[in-house]
Amino acid sequence: MSTAKVDLHRLARVANTMIVALTVGSFLAGLYISFWFHFLTVFFLLLTVINFFYRYVQTRHTILRNFGVIGQVRYMLESLGPELRQYLFSSDTEERPFTRVDRAEVYRKAKGIDAAVSFGSLLEYGPTEVKLRHSMYPSPQADLEPFRLTFGEERGIENCFTLTKPIIISAMSFGALGEPAIRALALGALQSGIAMNTGEGGWPKHHLEEGGDLIFQMGTAKFGVRDGEGMLDEARLRELASLPAIKMIEVKFSQGAKPGKGGLLPKEKITQEISDLRGVPMGKDVISPPYHAECRDHASTLAFIQRVQEVSGLPTGIKMCVGSLDEVGELFAEMARRDIFPDYIAIDGGEGGTGAAPKPYIDSFGMPLLPALAGVDQLLRDLGIRNRLKVLAAGKLIGAAKWVMAMCLGADAIYSARGFMFSLGCIQALHCGDNTCPVGIATHDKTLQHGLVVEEKAERVKNYVEGAVHDFEELLCSIGVTHAGALNRSHLYIPPQSILAGEAR
Ligand SMILES: Cc1cc2nc3c(=O)[nH]c(=O)nc-3n(C[C@H](O)[C@H](O)[C@H](O)COP(=O)(O)O)c2cc1C
């Protein structure tokens, strides 16, 4: 079957000849018909000069050298491609990383429109789809026990921290996100009674302004609590941990979008304030080291965790993306041997998001969340230490059904980052790294931040939390349990072809 094909070469030859012909034609028309044609002459003359420049002077772009101004159309279409695909051509279930169906659900909840959908599911019902199992005898709503998860209780510390909702705003640094977005999230978290992770953005100045519960993240560069050599400054950590809003400390080892690599903040996004809060120079990409200098093996890692626990006096967790379950299993065994445990471990799936990361890392590293979570839970059980720490999970968990699935596989509570970005109005424009986020979330450009009104968006965050927690409670009832802690693998339908089918031991 023959397909219609655009002969660009021929098209360009015709266009380039036409431009010259039109220049001459309009010049003659200006001389013999009306003076006004000279305006056209100027326009076509300009095109001729640009065309000459593209074809014979510049040497960088092959397409422009070969095709002249017509080649420029290709560049224009290419740059508009993502928008054209998103608005005109992609189906509701096609977009990546999140489909329109997924995003629309968050938008609806954030706006407080919790309408039912009609006719049938738009999602796959294929041979690998994991589904929740309902019970023939759902639990009455009245029997549901309030959600409570207390960090630090295993060590019997004084400053335990209790979650009363299953969801936490996952780490997104001030730097990756701009000030209004951080403040809207922090205020929304306060209003909805959930905690927020600060991300590795240094001293959490803007988070603290809003007054909610915070988990301070210490990345490998230790922004906010680093000494002159980039090592932990204990006095600074002690000072930070003494602030009433700081409830827990999280030592970040890796994140799903770039495991094995440190954080990256492109120079375009480094303002004077960010440079001050992180203690880094302006005008240069900020690249954090891929590991904590204090942690070079399991023993030194555990010693460091214990040191942070002692200095801060707070529940202290770790965040990582799983590369090898064998390696993580060895770490757990070392924990059991030394009787040193973080208060939680947060598992970030390889599908996790980021403000900026090199493409090979985003695409090719990191176990996907659900098998990693199932594997970690099983390792902890095998060692008899599942009751020594909590497990958190992150990785595209943007609705209650996904939260429940993760909990069935071992999560005690859920981290979400991009779900909360959607609640702020993120349109998945994929411009988080170049400071041009069109909805003012992942940018420090004041003209783009203008559209993001903190109080308005905080309300959306609160609506999203309330709507999703409501769904979560309904799902627990339908499954036939009365509290999240009762969820387990048997509440999932896992078809034999699923990636999860082999994970149970
Ligand atoms: C804009 C952005 C910035 C992020 N910054 C951090 C960070 O500072 N520290 C970190 O551990 N993870 C960071 N993450 C990863 C998230 O915390 C989370 O682990 C990951 O995106 C998976 O959750 P999600 O699928 O709900 O987004 C960031 C993610 C995004 C989208």
The ligand as an SDF file (V2000), in Angstrom:
LIG
                    3D

 31 33  0  0  0  0  0  0  0  0999 V2000
    9.3440   18.5230   41.3400 C   0  0  0  0  0  0  0  0  0  0  0  0
    9.8370   17.3870   42.1990 C   0  0  0  0  0  0  0  0  0  0  0  0
   10.8430   17.6070   43.1260 C   0  0  0  0  0  0  0  0  0  0  0  0
   11.2980   16.5610   43.9280 C   0  0  0  0  0  0  0  0  0  0  0  0
   12.2590   16.8050   44.8830 N   0  0  0  0  0  0  0  0  0  0  0  0
   12.6600   15.8020   45.6860 C   0  0  0  0  0  0  0  0  0  0  0  0
   13.5780   16.0350   46.7500 C   0  0  0  0  0  0  0  0  0  0  0  0
   14.0230   17.1520   47.0030 O   0  0  0  0  0  0  0  0  0  0  0  0
   13.9460   14.9590   47.5140 N   0  0  0  0  0  0  0  0  0  0  0  0
   13.4490   13.6970   47.3050 C   0  0  0  0  0  0  0  0  0  0  0  0
   13.7810   12.7670   48.0390 O   0  0  0  0  0  0  0  0  0  0  0  0
   12.5520   13.4660   46.3310 N   0  0  0  0  0  0  0  0  0  0  0  0
   12.1440   14.4780   45.5250 C   0  0  0  0  0  0  0  0  0  0  0  0
   11.1990   14.2290   44.5760 N   0  0  0  0  0  0  0  0  0  0  0  0
   10.6410   12.8540   44.4630 C   0  0  0  0  0  0  0  0  0  0  0  0
    9.3280   12.7400   45.2370 C   0  0  0  0  0  0  0  0  0  0  0  0
    9.4810   13.0780   46.5800 O   0  0  0  0  0  0  0  0  0  0  0  0
    8.7360   11.3320   45.1550 C   0  0  0  0  0  0  0  0  0  0  0  0
    9.5680   10.4380   45.8420 O   0  0  0  0  0  0  0  0  0  0  0  0
    8.5510   10.8110   43.7360 C   0  0  0  0  0  0  0  0  0  0  0  0
    8.1820   11.8160   42.8450 O   0  0  0  0  0  0  0  0  0  0  0  0
    7.4690    9.7240   43.7040 C   0  0  0  0  0  0  0  0  0  0  0  0
    6.2470   10.2290   44.1040 O   0  0  0  0  0  0  0  0  0  0  0  0
    5.1090   10.6860   43.0570 P   0  0  0  0  0  0  0  0  0  0  0  0
    5.0160    9.6100   42.0390 O   0  0  0  0  0  0  0  0  0  0  0  0
    3.8930   10.8290   43.9220 O   0  0  0  0  0  0  0  0  0  0  0  0
    5.5450   11.9570   42.4450 O   0  0  0  0  0  0  0  0  0  0  0  0
   10.7390   15.2630   43.7650 C   0  0  0  0  0  0  0  0  0  0  0  0
    9.7290   15.0550   42.8250 C   0  0  0  0  0  0  0  0  0  0  0  0
    9.2670   16.0900   42.0460 C   0  0  0  0  0  0  0  0  0  0  0  0
    8.1660   15.8360   41.0590 C   0  0  0  0  0  0  0  0  0  0  0  0
  1  2  1  0
  2  3  1  0
  2 30  2  0
  3  4  2  0
  4  5  1  0
  4 28  1  0
  5  6  2  0
  6  7  1  0
  6 13  1  0
  7  8  2  0
  7  9  1  0
  9 10  1  0
 10 11  2  0
 10 12  1  0
 12 13  2  0
 13 14  1  0
 14 15  1  0
 14 28  1  0
 15 16  1  0
 16 17  1  0
 16 18  1  0
 18 19  1  0
 18 20  1  0
 20 21  1  0
 20 22  1  0
 22 23  1  0
 23 24  1  0
 24 25  2  0
 24 26  1  0
 24 27  1  0
 28 29  2  0
 29 30  1  0
 30 31  1  0
M  END
$$$$
